[in-house]
Each structure stands twice: as structure tokens, then as C-alpha cells.
Amino acid sequence: MAAPMHPLGTRPPAHSAIHDVPPPANADHIKRKFLDIPYAHVSPAQRLDIYLPDEGKGPFPVILSIHGGAFMMGDKADAQLLPFLEGLKRGYAVVAVNYRLSWEARFPALIHDVKAAVRWIGANAGRYYLDLARIAAWGGSAGGYLASMLGVSAGIRELEDLNLGHPEQPCSVQAVVAWFGPTDFGKMDEQLAEWGLASPELQPHNAPDSPESLLLGAPLTEIPERVQAANPETYVRPGAPPFLLQHGTRDVLVPALQSVNLAARLRQVLESDRVMLELLEGAGHADPRFESQENVTRVLDFIDRHLG
């Protein structure tokens, strides 16, 4: 078996061919914020930031902002945060979370982390004016994957680490927004080829040093059971929250069929009006159209509709 490019404990380069590192987001204009709060104590990565609307004592419904970055980079305070902060104007609190990346810990550590963050919100809701019963998980790319996993896997024992804190609290969310998120890692290469988007310049997902192989700890073709365990479709059950899945049809990194197939699986158990799939024709991965005012308004309308 080929060795991963970035063994545990080794940070990846500051830039990669997969993603450039986004610059920091400017949140100086936000009056009420609480930064770098530990939600667990295993890793320095287990921290979150809280942004509140300028006025009011809440409790404010929560947008849980989950950054992307190929599971190996990104930060809760980088520019990916900016569209999420638009929720402040509608009376939402925004909680931006970091989690252990693939160079520090393998799957399912990142799932454990975001669930621990949700439980921390529940335990500290009163102190920070948060409504623990109204949480929408929203992320792009790897963050979209984590938002989807939060939506489908509450109570799945192997995806919980209650030792991270507040085991008495639930880790469920009440809505999910996933932008161009991967789901079934093992099918990504064949789906890109099916849509005519495979490129020799891009690293195959089945390669031993792909982001997904690094996250799971071995080449995807050698670990089909682990690939299935990492797939949100595996955990879809009745009672899942409403989902909004958005994906670009020209995404050469994460094929749109990943979201198409997750939506189809969700529709097997949820009412059709609780699963929205929107394909942005001609849009690529992390296309600026996702962060346009028009699209962010659509997302916030969806969250309003389901969080009340």
C-alpha cells in the first residue's frame, strides 16, 4: 500500500493543487462576538467562534458554519465564513466551528468534533443567548459533507464520542444546507468520467494521497467498508431534518451526482418538500454563484422556513 502524502501529525503545505487557502474574513463590524472558545479539550482545533446580532437577548436560532478545505485545511474564521454571516441580519446567531483535519486525526474524528460542538451549544445556550432547539448546519465542500453527516447520523454510536463533553445533550440539527459536498467517496472518479469531467491534471480520488484516502487512512479501493461507513447515505433514516443540497454541474472536484444521489436517498424516507436539490448549471466547485446575494437569500429563506 502506498503511504499517504501527509502522515498523521504532518501539516500539508500552505497551498495545494486542490484548494488555495482563503484569506481571513473581516468581522470587525460585528459588535458582539466570542472567539476561540474550546468546545472540547483533546486538540487545539476544537474551538468555535460565536457571532450574535447587534441587538436582542435571544434566544437566537443558530447557523452552524462549517468550513471546507479538502479535509486538510481551512479555518472557521477564513473568508468562507462571509456568506454565513449574512444570517445575522435575519436574527440568527452564527457559530463557526473548527475540527480536527486529516493530518491530525482520521475519520471519524471530524464527525465526533462537530457533534461535540453541537452538544456544547446545547450546554451553553443560555450563557450565549442561543436557541438549542433551532440549529441549521451549513457548509461547503468538506463542510457540506460534515453538515450532511450531522443531519443523518444523530445517535449513531460509532459516530459519537461522548467523552468530548456534555454527553447529556443532543447532537441533532433541525436543518441542513450542503454546498457541493462529497458523499460516496468511492464513486467520485467514475461519476466525473460519466459526466465527461475527468481530467488528467487532477488527482484521482482513488489515489492513495487523495484528500479522501488521507481522511480514511488508506486508498479508497482497499477499504470499501470504511468508505461505506463514511457515506452519509448509509445513515439516512426517517426523522432526518430538511435538506437543501446545491451543486454545480461543472464541478470537476466533487461530481454533482454526489448530491443527486444523496437527495434521492433522502427522498426515500422524507416528504418531498423536505428535500431540495438545486443544480447550478455550468457552475464549478466553490463557484462565486453560490455566495451571490441572490443565492444566499435562497438559502436563508430555506432556513427561515424550517427553523421558523
C-alpha positions in Angstrom: 0.0 0.0 0.0 1.3 3.4 -0.9 2.0 5.7 2.1 -0.2 8.8 2.5 1.3 12.1 1.4 0.7 13.7 4.8 1.1 11.2 7.7 -0.6 12.0 10.9 1.0 14.9 12.7 2.3 16.4 9.5 0.6 19.6 8.3 0.0 19.8 4.5 1.6 22.7 2.5 0.0 26.1 2.9 -1.3 25.8 -0.6 -2.3 22.8 -2.6 -3.4 22.0 -6.1 -6.9 21.2 -4.7 -7.6 24.4 -2.9 -6.0 27.7 -2.2 -6.2 28.8 1.4 -8.8 31.5 1.7 -7.8 34.8 3.4 -9.2 35.7 6.8 -12.8 37.1 6.9 -13.2 40.6 8.1 -15.6 40.5 11.0 -14.6 43.8 12.6 -18.0 45.3 12.1 -19.7 42.7 14.3 -20.2 44.2 17.7 -21.0 41.0 19.7 -18.7 38.1 19.3 -16.9 35.5 21.4 -13.9 34.0 19.7 -11.7 30.9 20.1 -13.9 29.1 22.7 -12.9 25.5 23.4 -15.8 23.1 23.0 -13.6 20.1 23.8 -10.0 19.6 25.0 -8.4 16.8 23.0 -7.0 19.1 20.4 -6.4 22.9 19.9 -8.5 22.5 16.8 -11.6 22.0 18.9 -12.7 25.7 19.1 -15.5 27.8 17.9 -16.5 31.4 17.4 -19.9 32.9 18.2 -21.3 35.9 16.4 -24.6 37.5 17.6 -26.9 40.1 16.1 -26.2 43.6 17.2 -29.3 43.8 19.4 -31.5 41.5 21.4 -31.1 38.8 24.0 -32.4 35.9 22.0 -32.5 33.1 22.3 -31.3 33.3 18.7 -31.6 30.4 16.3 -28.2 29.2 15.2 -26.4 28.8 11.9 -23.6 26.4 12.4 -20.9 27.4 9.9 -18.6 24.5 8.9 -15.6 25.4 6.6 -14.3 23.3 3.8 -10.8 22.6 2.6 -10.4 19.0 1.4 -10.5 17.8 5.0 -6.9 19.0 5.4 -7.1 22.9 5.5 -9.4 25.8 6.1 -10.4 27.7 9.2 -13.5 28.8 10.9 -12.5 32.5 10.5 -11.5 32.4 6.9 -13.4 34.0 4.0 -15.7 31.0 3.7 -17.5 32.5 6.7 -18.7 35.6 4.9 -22.0 34.3 3.4 -23.0 32.7 6.7 -22.6 36.0 8.5 -25.5 37.3 6.4 -27.7 35.3 8.8 -27.0 37.9 11.5 -29.2 40.4 9.5 -32.2 37.9 9.9 -31.7 37.4 13.7 -29.6 34.3 13.6 -26.5 33.7 15.7 -23.6 32.2 13.7 -21.4 29.7 15.3 -18.3 28.9 13.3 -16.5 25.7 14.2 -13.1 24.2 13.6 -12.5 20.4 13.7 -9.5 18.1 13.5 -8.2 17.8 10.0 -6.9 14.7 8.3 -3.3 15.4 9.0 -4.1 15.3 12.7 -6.8 12.6 13.0 -8.6 10.2 10.7 -12.3 9.6 10.2 -14.5 9.7 12.2 -12.7 12.2 14.5 -14.1 15.2 12.5 -17.6 13.8 12.9 -17.0 13.5 16.6 -15.9 17.1 16.7 -18.8 18.8 15.1 -21.2 16.7 17.2 -19.3 17.8 20.3 -19.7 21.4 19.1 -23.5 20.9 18.8 -23.6 19.4 22.3 -21.5 22.3 23.6 -24.1 24.7 22.1 -26.8 22.9 24.0 -24.9 23.1 27.3 -24.1 26.8 26.9 -27.2 28.1 25.1 -28.3 30.2 28.0 -24.9 31.9 28.5 -24.6 32.9 24.9 -28.3 33.6 24.0 -28.6 30.6 21.7 -31.6 28.5 20.9 -30.5 24.9 21.2 -33.8 23.7 19.6 -33.2 25.6 16.3 -29.8 24.8 14.7 -29.1 24.8 10.9 -25.8 23.1 9.8 -24.4 24.8 6.7 -21.1 24.1 4.9 -19.4 23.9 1.6 -17.3 21.0 0.2 -15.8 19.2 3.2 -18.1 21.4 5.3 -21.0 20.4 3.3 -20.1 16.8 3.9 -20.0 17.4 7.7 -23.3 19.3 7.6 -24.9 16.2 5.9 -23.4 13.9 8.4 -24.8 15.9 11.2 -28.2 15.7 9.6 -28.3 12.0 9.2 -26.3 10.4 12.0 -27.5 11.7 15.3 -27.5 8.8 17.8 -25.2 6.5 15.7 -22.9 5.2 18.4 -19.8 4.6 16.2 -20.0 8.3 15.1 -20.2 9.7 18.6 -17.5 10.3 21.2 -19.3 11.4 24.3 -16.0 11.7 26.1 -15.5 15.0 24.3 -18.1 16.5 26.6 -21.7 17.2 27.5 -23.0 13.6 26.9 -26.4 14.6 28.3 -27.0 17.0 25.3 -28.4 16.0 21.9 -26.3 16.5 18.8 -29.2 16.8 16.3 -29.7 19.7 14.0 -33.0 20.9 12.6 -32.0 21.8 9.0 -29.0 21.1 6.7 -27.6 23.2 3.8 -24.8 21.4 1.9 -22.9 23.1 -0.9 -21.0 20.8 -3.3 -20.3 18.3 -0.6 -18.8 14.8 -1.3 -20.7 11.8 0.0 -19.8 8.5 -1.6 -16.0 8.8 -1.9 -15.5 5.6 -3.8 -17.7 6.6 -6.7 -16.3 10.1 -7.4 -13.9 9.1 -10.1 -16.4 7.1 -12.1 -19.0 9.8 -11.8 -16.6 12.5 -13.0 -15.9 10.3 -16.0 -19.6 9.7 -16.6 -20.2 13.4 -16.9 -17.1 14.0 -19.0 -15.4 16.0 -16.3 -12.4 13.7 -15.5 -9.1 15.5 -16.2 -5.5 14.1 -16.3 -4.4 17.3 -14.5 -6.5 16.5 -11.4 -5.6 13.9 -8.8 -7.9 10.8 -8.8 -10.0 10.4 -5.7 -9.0 6.8 -5.5 -5.3 7.7 -5.3 -3.6 6.9 -2.0 -2.8 10.5 -1.4 -6.2 12.0 -2.3 -8.0 14.0 0.3 -10.5 11.2 0.9 -7.9 8.5 1.1 -5.9 10.6 3.6 -9.1 11.2 5.7 -9.9 7.4 5.8 -6.3 6.3 6.2 -5.8 4.1 3.1 -6.5 4.1 -0.6 -10.3 4.0 -1.1 -10.2 0.9 -3.2 -8.7 -1.1 -0.4 -11.2 -0.1 2.3 -14.8 -0.4 0.9 -16.3 -0.9 4.3 -14.7 2.2 5.6 -15.9 4.1 2.6 -19.4 3.0 3.2 -19.1 4.0 6.9 -18.1 7.5 5.8 -21.0 7.9 3.4 -24.0 10.0 4.7 -26.3 7.8 2.6 -25.6 4.9 4.9 -27.3 6.6 7.8 -30.4 8.1 6.2 -33.5 7.3 8.3 -37.0 8.7 8.8 -36.9 11.7 11.0 -33.9 13.4 9.3 -34.1 17.2 9.1 -34.9 19.0 5.9 -32.0 19.3 3.4 -31.0 21.9 0.8 -28.4 20.4 -1.5 -26.8 22.7 -4.0 -24.2 21.6 -6.5 -22.6 22.9 -9.8 -23.0 20.8 -12.9 -19.4 21.6 -14.0 -17.8 20.7 -10.7 -14.6 18.9 -11.6 -13.6 18.1 -8.0 -16.8 16.8 -6.5 -19.2 15.4 -9.1 -22.8 16.7 -8.9 -24.0 13.1 -8.8 -22.9 13.0 -5.2 -25.6 15.4 -4.2 -28.1 13.9 -6.7 -27.7 10.5 -5.2 -27.9 11.8 -1.6 -31.1 13.7 -2.5 -32.6 10.5 -4.0 -31.8 8.5 -0.8 -33.3 11.2 1.4 -36.5 11.3 -0.7 -36.9 7.6 0.1 -37.7 8.4 3.7 -38.6 12.1 3.8 -41.5 14.0 2.3 -40.5 15.6 -1.0 -40.9 19.1 0.2 -38.2 18.5 2.9 -35.5 17.6 0.3 -34.4 20.4 -2.1 -31.8 19.7 -4.7 -30.6 22.6 -6.8 -28.1 22.1 -9.6 -26.4 25.3 -10.7 -26.0 24.8 -14.5 -22.4 25.4 -15.5 -21.1 26.2 -12.0 -17.8 24.8 -10.8 -16.6 23.8 -7.3 -16.9 26.8 -4.9 -18.2 28.8 -7.8 -18.9 32.5 -6.8 -22.5 32.0 -7.8 -23.0 30.1 -4.5 -22.1 33.1 -2.5 -24.1 35.6 -4.6 -26.6 37.7 -2.7 -29.4 36.0 -4.7 -28.3 32.5 -3.7 -27.6 33.3 -0.1 -31.1 34.8 0.1 -32.5 31.5 -1.2 -30.5 29.6 1.5 -31.6 31.9 4.3 -35.2 31.6 3.1 -34.9 27.8 3.3 -33.5 28.1 6.8 -36.3 30.6 7.8 -38.9 28.2 6.5 -37.7 25.2 8.6 -36.4 27.0 11.7 -39.3 29.4 12.0 
